Amino acid sequence: MTTAATAHAAPARSSAQSWRLIAAASIGNALEWYDLLVYGYFAVTMSAVFFPRGDQLVSLLLTLGTFGVSYLVRPLGAIVLGAYADRAGRKASLVASIVLMMIGTSLMVVMPGYESIGIAAPILVLLARLLQGFSVGGEFGSSTAFLVEHGPHRKGFFASWQWSGQGLAAVLASAFGVVLTGTLTPEQLQAWGWRVPFAFGLLIGPIGFYIRRHIDETPEFLAAEPAASPLRDVLVRQWDRLLLAIGAVVVSTSSNYLILYMPTYAINQLKLPAITGFVATLIGGVLLTVFAPFAGHWSDQVGRIRIMLTTSALFLVTAYPAFALVAAYPSLAILVLVVGWLSIVKAAYSGVLPALMAELFPTRTRGTGMALSYNISVPLFGGFAPFIATSLIALTGDNLAPSFYLMATAVLSLIVLVIVRRRVGLE
């Protein structure tokens, strides 16, 4: 074992090589998330295209419900592709993940609407979303393991590019939202405009595939003794760490999908033009892209738990005032201010999160452990967040209801982080 570890010790790596490795994980990750975000950002348009139009609220809830249901298959993707990453390698899982996502995106590009094929339209949309959800289920664990194992002395910085890639995805998706809603009529957007961002994602897919095909496996994986059954090891021997990782993800994913929900919130609750929400999320995506690596780098210097506790507390104390402000003064400037603030806090928390999760699991089960914990937490607390927010507003009649959900998830993650510090000893 020592000989293998020595043989596969990480060689000195140039700056150019490091950035190539980061790009390999981040570009593919950005593409994976870009397709998911486009669906969420264009939820209002998608509800008119693929679902019956008798009741606008029901159509929107069905669209957001389909968005959430697709997340239920993510744990299956995590189990299959996460275990594959721990057996065959991080590279093999990353390649399989991006191929599956490209197939799902292709289906969305050519999908007929409800007026053309009736009930088959929402069924086919659901199938495409399930395929995409399965693909993304294995993405987080494989790409995070790939990053931290290629940068063992800078885990925070390397792993933070997970969220920087997702921020870039939000920038691209929001940019399409700004351009399309600003230049097309609602009729044009509904007839064909919504397909443009999906087609763009399909075009850049082969780039991510090519890069991932030409990367090296991680030295740490090559040196490790592979687990006979990674899933069994995680569920039987590391179940406590699995639960802690699930809890750490909670506020990261709830804040992520409430930010994604903002274009819908701006249209339906604030009665603002569609372009307003997209401008806000575009700026939020830029902030996430820029600040996540700084947070990851900072965590390598001062520790991860300290930063994550602080940012969880900021979510708790500022969520309600942020929503109250934008509800009282609905405008582009205030919406940008609120989304920008939430995005900065999220960047500081989420930029640190992947490295913390990687440190909770050993190399031999890292892909499975991270993929499974992340993809249990995301469907429960993130994928249905837009649906929960819409439902809470409908039930209570209170436009501020989404803030209570964000505050509750912040409390949950705060408790878990304290337990991680005391029981596991991570700082």
For each residue, the residues with C-beta under 8 A, 3 or more apart:
1: 4 5 225
2: 5 6
3: 6 7
4: 1 7 8 222 223
5: 1 2 8 9 223
6: 2 3 9
7: 3 4 223
8: 4 5 219 220 222 223
9: 5 6 219 223
10: 13 150 152 219 220
11: 219
12:
13: 10 17 18 21 150
14: 17 18
15: 18 19
16: 19 20
17: 13 14 20 21
18: 13 14 15 21 22 150 151 158
19: 15 16 22 23
20: 16 17 23 24 215
21: 13 17 18 24 25 146 147 150 151 158 215
22: 18 19 25 26 147 158 161
23: 19 20 26 27 211
24: 20 21 27 28 94 146 211 212 215
25: 21 22 28 29 94 143 144 146 147 161 162 165
26: 22 23 29 30 143 161 162 164 165 168
27: 23 24 30 31 165 207 208 211
28: 24 25 31 32 94 97 98 139 143 208 209 211 212
29: 25 26 32 33 139 143 162 165 166 169
30: 26 27 33 34 165 166 168 169 172
31: 27 28 34 35 98 101 169 201 204 205 208
32: 28 29 35 36 97 98 101 135 136 139 169
33: 29 30 36 37 136 165 166 169 170
34: 30 31 37 38 169 172 173 197 201
35: 31 32 38 39 101 104 105 108 132 198 201
36: 32 33 39 40 132 136
37: 33 34 40 41 169 170 173 260
38: 34 35 41 42 173 176 197 198 201
39: 35 36 42 43 46 67 108 129
40: 36 37 43 67 257 260 261 264 386
41: 37 38 173 174 177 260 263 278 281
42: 38 39 45 46 177 194 197
43: 39 40 46 47 60 63 64 67 263 264 386
44: 47 48 60 263 264 267 268 274
45: 42 48 49 189 190 193 194
46: 39 42 43 49 50 51 63 125 194
47: 43 44 50 51 56 59 60 62 63
48: 44 45 51 53 59 190
49: 45 46 113 114 121 190 194
50: 46 47 63 111 113 114 121 122 125
51: 46 47 48 58 59 62 63 114 121 122
52: 55 58 59 114
53: 48 56 59 114
54: 58 59
55: 52 58 59
56: 47 53 59 60
57: 60 61 394
58: 51 52 54 55 61 62
59: 47 48 51 52 53 54 55 56 62 63
60: 43 44 47 56 57 63 64 264 268 390
61: 57 58 64 65 387 390 391
62: 47 51 58 59 65 66 122
63: 43 46 47 50 51 59 60 66 67
64: 43 60 61 67 68 264 386 387 390
65: 61 62 68 69 387
66: 62 63 69 70 122 125 126 129
67: 39 40 43 63 64 70 71 129 383 386 387
68: 64 65 71 72 379 383 384 386 387
69: 65 66 72 126 129 130
70: 66 67 73 74 126 129 130 132 133 383
71: 67 68 74 133 375 378 379 382 383 384
72: 68 69 75 133 379 383
73: 70 76 77 130 133 134 137
74: 70 71 77 78 133 134 136 137 375 378 379 383
75: 72 78 79 137 372 375 376 379
76: 73 79 80 134 137
77: 73 74 80 81 133 134 135 136 137 138 371 375
78: 74 75 81 82 137 138 140 141 368 371 372 374 375 376
79: 75 76 82 83 137 231 368 371 372
80: 76 77 83 84 134 137 138
81: 77 78 84 85 93 96 97 134 135 137 138 139 141 142 371
82: 78 79 85 86 93 137 138 141 142 230 231 367 368 369 370 371 372
83: 79 80 86 87 230 231 367 368
84: 80 81 87 88 92 93 96 138 367
85: 81 82 88 89 90 92 93 94 138 141 142 145 367 368 371
86: 82 83 226 227 230 364 365 366 367 368
87: 83 84 226 227 230
88: 84 85 92 93
89: 85 92 93 217 218 221
90: 85 93 94 142 143 145 146 149 217 218 221 367
91: 94 95 146 212 215 216 217
92: 84 85 88 89 95 96
93: 81 82 84 85 88 89 90 96 97 138 141 142 367
94: 24 25 28 85 90 91 97 98 139 142 143 146 212 215
95: 91 92 98 99 209 212 213
96: 81 84 92 93 99 100 138
97: 28 32 81 93 94 100 101 135 136 138 139 142
98: 28 31 32 94 95 101 102 135 205 208 209 212
99: 95 96 102 103 209
100: 96 97 103 104 131 132 134 135
101: 31 32 35 97 98 104 105 132 135 136 205
102: 98 99 105 106 202 205 206 209
103: 99 100 106 107 131
104: 35 100 101 107 108 128 129 131 132 135
105: 35 101 102 108 109 132 198 201 202 205
106: 102 103 109 110 202
107: 103 104 110 111 124 127 128 131
108: 35 39 104 105 111 125 128 195 198
109: 105 106 195 198 199 202
110: 106 107
111: 50 107 108 121 124 125 128
112: 116 117 120 121
113: 49 50 116 117 121
114: 49 50 51 52 53 117 118 119 121 122
115:
116: 112 113 121
117: 112 113 114 120 121 124
118: 114 121
119: 114 122 123
120: 112 117 123 124
121: 49 50 51 111 112 113 114 116 117 118 124 125
122: 50 51 62 66 114 119 125 126
123: 119 120 126 127
124: 107 111 117 120 121 127 128
125: 46 50 66 108 111 121 122 128 129
126: 66 69 70 122 123 129 130
127: 107 123 124 130 131
128: 104 107 108 111 124 125 131 132
129: 39 66 67 69 70 104 125 126 132 133
130: 69 70 73 126 127 133 134
131: 100 103 104 107 127 128 134 135
132: 35 36 70 100 101 104 105 128 129 135 136
133: 70 71 72 73 74 77 129 130 136 137
134: 73 74 76 77 80 81 100 130 131 137 138
135: 32 77 81 97 98 100 101 104 131 132 138 139
136: 32 33 36 74 77 97 101 132 133 139 140 375
137: 73 74 75 76 77 78 79 80 81 82 133 134 140 371 375
138: 77 78 80 81 82 84 85 93 96 97 134 135 141 142 371
139: 28 29 32 81 94 97 135 136 142 143
140: 78 136 137 143 144 162 354 370 371 374 375
141: 78 81 82 85 93 138 144 145 366 367 368 369 370 371 372 374
142: 81 82 85 90 93 94 97 138 139 145 146 367 371
143: 25 26 28 29 90 94 139 140 146 147 162
144: 25 140 141 147 148 159 162 354 357 358 370
145: 85 90 141 142 148 149 218 221 358 363 366 367 370
146: 21 24 25 90 91 94 142 143 149 150 215 218
147: 21 22 25 143 144 150 151 158 159 161 162 354
148: 144 145 151 152 155 158 159 354 355 358
149: 90 145 146 152 218 219 220 221 363 366
150: 10 13 18 21 146 147 158 218 219
151: 18 21 147 148 154 155 157 158 159
152: 10 148 149 155 220
153:
154: 151 157 158 297 300
155: 148 151 152 158 159 300 355 358 359
156: 159 160 295 296 297 298 299 300 304 351 352 355
157: 151 154 160 161 293 296 297 300
158: 18 21 22 147 148 150 151 154 155 161 296 355
159: 144 147 148 151 155 156 162 296 354 355 358
160: 156 157 163 164 292 293 295 296 297 299 351 352 354 355
161: 22 25 26 147 157 158 164 165 292 293 296
162: 25 26 29 140 143 144 147 159 165 166 292 354
163: 160 166 167 288 292 347 350 351 353 354
164: 26 160 161 167 168 288 289 290 292 293 351
165: 25 26 27 29 30 33 161 162 168 169
166: 29 30 33 162 163 169 170 256 288
167: 163 164 170 171 285 286 287 288 289 290 292 343 347
168: 26 30 164 165 171 172 285 289
169: 29 30 31 32 33 34 37 165 166 172 173 285
170: 33 37 166 167 173 174 259 260 281 282 284 285 288 289
171: 167 168 174 175 282 285 286 289
172: 30 34 168 169 175 176 197 200 285
173: 34 37 38 41 169 170 176 177 197 281 285
174: 41 170 171 177 178 278 279 281 282 284 285
175: 171 172 178 179 278 282
176: 38 172 173 179 180 196 197 200
177: 41 42 173 174 180 181 197 263 274 275 277 278 281 282
178: 174 175 181 182 275 278 279 282
179: 175 176 182 183
180: 176 177 183 184 189 193 194 196 197
181: 177 178 184 189 273 274 275 278
182: 178 179 275
183: 179 180
184: 180 181 188 189 193
185: 188 189
186: 189 190
187: 190 191
188: 184 185 191 192 193
189: 45 180 181 184 185 186 193 194
190: 45 48 49 186 187 193 194
191: 187 188
192: 188 195 196
193: 45 180 184 188 189 190 196
194: 42 45 46 49 180 189 190 197 198
195: 108 109 192 198 199
196: 176 180 192 193 199 200
197: 34 38 42 172 173 176 177 180 194 200 201
198: 35 38 105 108 109 194 195 201 202
199: 109 195 196 202 203
200: 172 176 196 197 203 204
201: 31 34 35 38 105 197 198 204 205
202: 102 105 106 109 198 199 205
203: 199 200 206
204: 31 200 201 207 208
205: 31 98 101 102 105 201 202 208 209
206: 102 203 209 210
207: 27 204 210 211
208: 27 28 31 98 204 205 211 212
209: 28 95 98 99 102 205 206 212 213
210: 206 207 213 214
211: 23 24 27 28 207 208 214 215
212: 24 28 91 94 95 98 208 209 215
213: 95 209 210
214: 210 211
215: 20 21 24 91 94 146 211 212
216: 91
217: 89 90 91 221 222
218: 89 90 145 146 149 150 221 222
219: 8 9 10 11 149 150 222 223
220: 8 10 149 152 223 224 363
221: 89 90 145 149 217 218 224 363
222: 4 8 217 218 219
223: 4 5 7 8 9 219 220 363
224: 220 221 362 363 364
225: 1 364
226: 86 87 364
227: 86 87 230 233 364 365
228:
229: 232 233
230: 82 83 86 87 227 233 234 364 365 367 368 369
231: 79 82 83 234 235 368 372
232: 229 235 236
233: 227 229 230 236 237 238 364 365 368
234: 230 231 237 238 239 242 361 365 368 369 372
235: 231 232 238 239 242
236: 232 233 239
237: 233 234
238: 233 234 235 241 242 361 365 369
239: 234 235 236 242 243
240: 243 244 423
241: 238 244 245 360 361 369 424
242: 234 235 238 239 245 246 369 372 373
243: 239 240 246 247
244: 240 241 247 248 360 416 419 420 423 424
245: 241 242 248 249 357 360 361 369 370 373 374 377
246: 242 243 249 250 373 376 377
247: 243 244 250 377 412 413 415 416 417 419
248: 244 245 252 308 353 356 357 413 416 417 420
249: 245 246 252 253 353 357 373 374 377 378 381 413
250: 246 247 253 254 377 381 409 412 413 416
251: 254 255 312 315 349 406 409 410 412 413
252: 248 249 255 256 346 349 350 353 413
253: 249 250 256 257 377 378 381 382 383 385
254: 250 251 257 258 381 382 385 405 406 409
255: 251 252 258 259 315 342 345 346 349 406 409
256: 166 252 253 259 260 346 350 382
257: 40 253 254 260 261 382 383 385 386
258: 254 255 261 262 342 385 386 389 402 405 406
259: 170 255 256 262 281 284 339 342 343 346
260: 37 40 41 170 256 257 281 386
261: 40 257 258 264 265 385 386 389 390 402
262: 258 259 265 266 277 280 281 284 335 339
263: 41 43 44 177 266 267 274 277 278 280 281
264: 40 43 44 60 64 261 267 268 277 386 390
265: 261 262 268 269 270 277 389 402
266: 262 263 269 270 272 274 276 277 280 330 335
267: 44 263 264 270 271 272 273 274 277
268: 44 60 264 265 271 390
269: 265 266 327 393 399
270: 265 266 267 276 326 327 330 335 399
271: 267 268 330
272: 266 267 276 277 330 331 332 335
273: 181 267 276
274: 44 177 181 263 266 267 277 278
275: 177 178 181 182 278 279
276: 266 270 272 273 279 280 332 335
277: 177 262 263 264 265 266 267 272 274 280 281 335
278: 41 174 175 177 178 181 263 274 275 281 282
279: 174 178 275 276 282 283 332 335 336
280: 262 263 266 276 277 283 284 332 335 336 338 339 340
281: 41 170 173 174 177 259 260 262 263 277 278 284 285 339
282: 170 171 174 175 177 178 278 279 285 286
283: 279 280 286 287 336 339 340 343
284: 170 174 259 262 280 281 287 288 339 340 342 343
285: 167 168 169 170 171 172 173 174 281 282 288 289 343
286: 167 171 282 283 289 290
287: 167 283 284 290 291 340 343 344 347
288: 163 164 166 167 170 284 285 291 292 343 346 347 350
289: 164 167 168 170 171 285 286 292
290: 164 167 286 287 293 294 347
291: 287 288 294 295 343 344 347 348 351
292: 160 161 162 163 164 167 288 289 295 296 347 350 351
293: 157 160 161 164 290 296 297 351
294: 290 291 297 298 351
295: 156 160 291 292 298 299 307 347 348 349 350 351 352
296: 156 157 158 159 160 161 292 293 299 300 351 352 354 355
297: 154 156 157 160 293 294 300 301
298: 156 294 295 301 302 307 352
299: 156 160 295 296 302 303 304 307 351 352 355 356
300: 154 155 156 157 296 297 355
301: 297 298
302: 298 299 306 307
303: 299 306 307 427
304: 156 299 307 308 352 355 356 359 426 427
305: 308 309 356 417 420 421 426 427
306: 302 303 309 310 427
307: 295 298 299 302 303 304 310 311 348 349 352
308: 248 304 305 311 312 349 352 353 356 413 417
309: 305 306 312 313 414 417 418
310: 306 307 313 314 348
311: 307 308 314 315 345 346 348 349
312: 251 308 309 315 316 349 410 413 414 417
313: 309 310 316 317 410 414
314: 310 311 317 318 345
315: 251 255 311 312 318 319 342 345 349 406 407 409 410
316: 312 313 319 407 410 411 414
317: 313 314 321
318: 314 315 321 322 341 345
319: 315 316 322 323 403 404 406 407 410
320: 323 324 400 403 404 407
321: 317 318 324 325
322: 318 319 325 326 338 341 342 403
323: 319 320 326 327 338 399 400 402 403
324: 320 321 327 328 400 403
325: 321 322 328 329 334 337 338
326: 270 322 323 329 330 334 335 337 338
327: 269 270 323 324 330 399 400
328: 324 325
329: 325 326 334
330: 266 270 271 272 326 327 334 335
331: 272 334 335
332: 272 276 279 280 335 336
333: 336 337
334: 325 326 329 330 331 337 338
335: 262 266 270 272 276 277 279 280 326 330 331 332 338 339
336: 279 280 283 332 333 339 340
337: 325 326 333 334 340 341
338: 280 322 323 325 326 334 335 341 342
339: 259 262 280 281 283 284 335 336 342 343
340: 280 283 284 287 336 337 343 344
341: 318 322 337 338 344 345
342: 255 258 259 284 315 322 338 339 345 346
343: 167 259 283 284 285 287 288 291 339 340 346 347
344: 287 291 340 341 347 348
345: 255 311 314 315 318 341 342 348 349
346: 252 255 256 259 288 311 342 343 349 350
347: 163 167 287 288 290 291 292 295 343 344 350 351
348: 291 295 307 310 311 344 345 351 352
349: 251 252 255 295 307 308 311 312 315 345 346 352 353
350: 163 252 256 288 292 295 346 347 353 354
351: 156 160 163 164 291 292 293 294 295 296 299 347 348
352: 156 160 295 296 298 299 304 307 308 348 349 355 356
353: 163 248 249 252 308 349 350 356 357
354: 140 144 147 148 159 160 162 163 296 350 357 358 370
355: 148 155 156 158 159 160 296 299 300 304 352 358 359
356: 248 299 304 305 308 352 353 359 360 420 426
357: 144 245 248 249 353 354 360 361 369 370 373 374
358: 144 145 148 155 159 354 355 361 366 370
359: 155 304 355 356 426
360: 241 244 245 356 357 369 420 424 426
361: 234 238 241 245 357 358 365 366 368 369 370
362: 224 365 366
363: 145 149 220 221 223 224 366
364: 86 224 225 226 227 230 233
365: 86 227 230 233 234 238 361 362 368 369
366: 86 141 145 149 358 361 362 363 369 370
367: 82 83 84 85 86 90 93 141 142 145 230 370 371
368: 78 79 82 83 85 86 141 230 231 233 234 361 365 371 372
369: 82 141 230 234 238 241 242 245 357 360 361 365 366 372 373
370: 82 140 141 144 145 245 354 357 358 361 366 367 373 374
371: 77 78 79 81 82 85 137 138 140 141 142 367 368 374 375
372: 75 78 79 82 141 231 234 242 368 369 375 376
373: 242 245 246 249 357 369 370 376 377
374: 78 140 141 245 249 357 370 371 377 378
375: 71 74 75 77 78 136 137 140 371 372 378 379
376: 75 78 246 372 373 379 380
377: 245 246 247 249 250 253 373 374 380 381 382
378: 71 74 249 253 374 375 381 382 383
379: 68 71 72 74 75 375 376 382 383 384
380: 376 377 383 384
381: 249 250 253 254 377 378 384 385 409
382: 71 253 254 256 257 377 378 379 385
383: 67 68 70 71 72 74 253 257 378 379 380
384: 68 71 379 380 381 387 388
385: 253 254 257 258 261 381 382 388 389 405
386: 40 43 64 67 68 257 258 260 261 264 389 390
387: 61 64 65 67 68 384 390 391
388: 384 385 391 392 405
389: 258 261 265 385 386 392 393 401 402 405
390: 60 61 64 261 264 268 386 387 393 394
391: 61 387 388 394 395
392: 388 389 395 396 398 401 402 404 405
393: 269 389 390 396 397 398 399 401 402
394: 57 390 391 397
395: 391 392 401
396: 392 393 401
397: 393 394
398: 392 393 401
399: 269 270 323 327 393
400: 320 323 324 327 403 404
401: 389 392 393 395 396 398 404 405
402: 258 261 265 323 389 392 393 405 406
403: 319 320 322 323 324 400 406 407
404: 319 320 392 400 401 407 408
405: 254 258 385 388 389 392 401 402 408 409
406: 251 254 255 258 315 319 402 403 409 410
407: 315 316 319 320 403 404 410 411
408: 404 405 411 412
409: 250 251 254 255 315 381 405 406 412 413
410: 251 312 313 315 316 319 406 407 413 414
411: 316 407 408 414 415
412: 247 250 251 408 409 415 416
413: 247 248 249 250 251 252 308 312 409 410 416 417
414: 309 312 313 316 410 411 417 418
415: 247 411 412 418 419
416: 244 247 248 250 412 413 419 420
417: 247 248 305 308 309 312 413 414 420 421
418: 309 414 415 421 422
419: 244 247 415 416 422 423
420: 244 248 305 356 360 416 417 423 424 426
421: 305 417 418 424 425 426 427
422: 418 419 425
423: 240 244 419 420
424: 241 244 360 420 421
425: 421 422
426: 304 305 356 359 360 420 421
427: 303 304 305 306 421
